[in-house]
Amino acid sequence: MKISINDMMNTSGVSFGTSGARGLVSKMTDKICYSYARAFLSYSEKTYTSPKTVAIAGDLRPSTGRILQALATAARDSNWTVINCGRIPSPAIALYGIVNSIPTIMVTGSHIPDDRNGIKFNHPKGEISKKDESGIRAESIDLDDILFDASGMLKIPAELPQEIIEARTDYEKRYLDFFGAKSLHGLTLGVYQHSAVGRDIVVNVLTSLGAYVKPLGRSEKFIPVDTEAIREEDIKLAENWAKESFDAIVSTDGDSDRPLLADATGKWLRGDVLGILAANSLGIARVATPVSCNTALEKSNLFEKVLRTRIGSPYVIAGMESLCENGKTVAGYEANGGFLLETDIEQNGKVLKALPTRDALLPIIALLARACKEFVGVEDLFRKLPKRFTASDRVKEFPSEKGKAKVEEIATKNLGTSFFGKFAGKVVDADRTDGYRMIFDTGDIIHLRPSGNAPELRCYVECDSPERAEELKVKVLAIMQTWKN
């Protein structure tokens, strides 16, 4: 039976967001996952010149193993060879595909709760683009219903091939080769492991670079750590761990493509500010970043050119590509801290190859290595930036369509001053690149945006002090909550 992938995505509850196809685990049946994988492989055959080999990996969610088997079954039935890279970070599987010129698939829901999961596709040069997404959606596949039971689960799923270790070790070696075994010598670091798939890799890499590393907070139950909206529990954990006199505490989200870095006081630092310092530490000339990120980027005057994009790594990647010319070094980062390296960079005669997908390790190491070299604390580096502070959070279980309609209403009817004027001032400028970003005469910024991955309405605020940013965020969230009811 011929099945339209576009129709399936429109009706299944599992469609493309800003980082691949995601949905409730109950909706992500074997049939859905199998079909999407078949479509991706069919599209890849038509689009990229590479062997019919696909590498797969996943995070530590309970549903990931089943979905990996569905992907392996789809590859087998498409006459593709499967390489099982095991449970490794999203950037590690992407790197493996780039090095070996093959497509890869990562099963992950990133930071969202484990009642949801996702599938992230990479072509042989990195993340798929919005054009690739459209191409995958346009595929139609022959689907034999006899393979599935009444609930959409495979009757006889393929066994996963024996796991290889090359993808893991190549990713670790990437940083040791570039930064060197003494780059973090003398630092004492805590690693908040929770349920991040890269938790042991992070410890291994930081140790190999010369730091003394202590693992913290390991969990066998999945914990949805969101690097943009840090949980109160994680704030308190870092503050308590800081009493052990760490130079810094590091962590990642579930699939280890987004970083968390806390200074010696246990204060988690914003990912968009981490991106500024990481890019500067790596000698990057041009930067692409979403419109929601901290404006200290432009105010710092550290970069030759800055390009603002829509939110989501595919848009950042497109932005980075447009900045490439005349041998200029180009990178991008997101508000969640994920760092994307578009061009090769060279330091001290060593070359770090491009990795145009979100990566958690590179910005962490770049900043720690700089702090170590300059004999300063992480917090000292942040103090050098212009005083602009961001805070963000979201209202959960806010239906996507309802959120889109509300943001559109505020934008088209110019209701920003009406809703927020009593505590933010008058709207004097606005940006509709992605969602609705309002600039007030007080210098405050409020940005509203429905999530592309989950039923959430997000807000980002920016002010001249961290206290003001937190205060404003709370007030904005309170108003947003009334829209949900």
HELIX and SHEET records of a PDB file:
HELIX    1   1 ILE A    5  SER A   12  1                                   8    
HELIX    2   2 ASP A   30  THR A   47  1                                  18    
HELIX    3   3 THR A   64  ASP A   77  1                                  14    
HELIX    4   4 SER A   90  ASN A  100  1                                  11    
HELIX    5   5 LYS A  130  ARG A  137  1                                   8    
HELIX    6   6 ASP A  145  LEU A  147  5                                   3    
HELIX    7   7 GLU A  166  PHE A  179  1                                  14    
HELIX    8   8 ARG A  199  SER A  208  1                                  10    
HELIX    9   9 GLU A  232  TRP A  241  1                                  10    
HELIX   10  10 ALA A  242  GLU A  244  5                                   3    
HELIX   11  11 GLY A  271  SER A  281  1                                  11    
HELIX   12  12 ALA A  296  LYS A  299  1                                   4    
HELIX   13  13 SER A  313  LEU A  323  1                                  11    
HELIX   14  14 LEU A  361  GLU A  374  1                                  14    
HELIX   15  15 VAL A  378  ARG A  383  1                                   6    
HELIX   16  16 SER A  400  THR A  412  1                                  13    
HELIX   17  17 GLY A  416  ALA A  424  1                                   9    
HELIX   18  18 PRO A  466  LYS A  484  1                                  19    
SHEET    1   A 2 LYS A   2  SER A   4  0                                        
SHEET    2   A 2 SER A 140  ASP A 142 -1                                        
SHEET    1   B 6 SER A  15  GLY A  17  0                                        
SHEET    2   B 6 GLY A  20  LEU A  24 -1                                        
SHEET    3   B 6 ARG A 116  HIS A 123 -1                                        
SHEET    4   B 6 THR A 104  VAL A 107 -1                                        
SHEET    5   B 6 THR A  53  GLY A  58  1                                        
SHEET    6   B 6 THR A  81  ASN A  84  1                                        
SHEET    1   C 4 SER A  15  GLY A  17  0                                        
SHEET    2   C 4 GLY A  20  LEU A  24 -1                                        
SHEET    3   C 4 ARG A 116  HIS A 123 -1                                        
SHEET    4   C 4 GLY A 126  GLU A 127 -1                                        
SHEET    1   D 4 TYR A 212  ARG A 218  0                                        
SHEET    2   D 4 THR A 188  HIS A 194  1                                        
SHEET    3   D 4 ALA A 248  THR A 252  1                                        
SHEET    4   D 4 PRO A 259  ALA A 262 -1                                        
SHEET    1   E 5 LYS A 305  THR A 309  0                                        
SHEET    2   E 5 ARG A 286  PRO A 290  1                                        
SHEET    3   E 5 VAL A 330  TYR A 333  1                                        
SHEET    4   E 5 PHE A 339  LEU A 341 -1                                        
SHEET    5   E 5 LEU A 355  ASP A 359 -1                                        
SHEET    1   F 2 ILE A 345  GLN A 347  0                                        
SHEET    2   F 2 LYS A 350  LEU A 352 -1                                        
SHEET    1   G 5 PHE A 389  VAL A 395  0                                        
SHEET    2   G 5 LEU A 457  CYS A 463 -1                                        
SHEET    3   G 5 ILE A 445  PRO A 450 -1                                        
SHEET    4   G 5 TYR A 436  PHE A 440 -1                                        
SHEET    5   G 5 VAL A 427  ASP A 431 -1                                        
END                                                                             
